[in-house]
C-alpha cells in the first residue's frame, strides 16, 4: 500500500513537472526569450519560473472582488526578485529623496472611503486626463532606470496640452538623463531634478530636438536655459500626503496629472485589477497619476507606468486609494509651465 502511494506521488510530481515545462515553453515563445537553446540558462530560468507560479497562486488567493488585482505571467516572471529590482527598478528613488521625505512627513490622519466622498462640488467621482487628450502614449524605459525622467517629461507634456488646449508634444527624457546630474539610467531624485529645473530656469526640449538613446550620455544642451522648449515651476514639490489622499485627488482633478514615487517591487507579475494588498513603501520607482475612480466599491488611482503597453492594463496600474498603498502618497509633485514659446501656442 505504501509502495503504491509512493508511485502515485511520483506520478503526480512528474505530471506537475511536465505541466510546468509546457507552460515554460509557451512562456519562452510568447515573450521571445533568448535562452531557449542555452541549457544552463534554461534550467536556471525554469526554476525561477516555477517559484513565480507559486507566488502568483499565493497573491491571487487574496482577491476579494472581481476588480481586485490579478497576478499572472509577465515578461518579468523568469527573473528573481533581486534581478527584477536590479534590472527594472534599479533603486530609482535616491536615498537623499527618502531622507528628505522623512523630515517633511505630515502627522495628519484622514480616512478615505466611498461612503465619505470628497466634499468639493466640482470634483467628479471619476476623472482621467486621458479623456481630455492630455496624456501621451505609453513608453518603455527598457533597462534604463530613468522612470524619474519619464514621469517628469510626461507630466510636462500633459501640462502643456492642458494649458494650450493643443495636440500633445513629446518631451525629452534623454535631456534629463544627460544633464540633470542624477545617476542617469541608474536612478534619480524627483525632488532635486524638479528643483534644478525650476531654480536654474531649465528649458526642457522636445523629443524631436533631443532624441532618446536609452543610455546616459554627455549633455547636448548648448545652455542650461536654452529656450527651445518649456520651463517649469513647481506647484507642489514632493509633498507627503499620507493620511490626506483627498488632496491628491483634488490636485489631479483641479490642476493636472501628478508625479509620484512608489514601491513597485511586487508589480513583477501584475496583470490588472486594483492593487489592495502586498504592496509596501520602500519607494523605488516613479510614475505619473493621470486619474482616479471613486465610483466603484474600491476607489483607485489610474497610474501610468513606463514598462510598455504589454504590462498591466495597457501600460497602466490601478492602486487603491486611502491606505498609502505602495507608498504612493509619500512624495507627490505637481508642476506649472512658464514662458511657453509662441510656436507651442
Secondary structure, DSSP 8 states (H G I E B T S, - for coil): -HHHHHHHHHHHHHHHHHHHHHHHHHHHHHHT-TTTT-HHHHHHHHHHHHHHHHHHHHHHTT--STTB-EE---TTTTS-HHHHIIIIITT-B-HHHHHHHHHT---------TTS----TT--SEEEGGGGT-S----B-TT-B-HHHHHHHHHHHHHHHHHH------B-HHHHHHHS-S-TTB-B-HHHHHHHHHHTT-EE-BTTTS---SS------SSTT-TTSEEEEEEEEEE--TT-HHHHHHHHHHT--EEEEE--GGGTTEEESEE-SS------EEEEEEEEE-SSSS-EEEEE-SB-TTSTBTTEEEEESSS-GGGTTSSEEEEEEES--GGG-
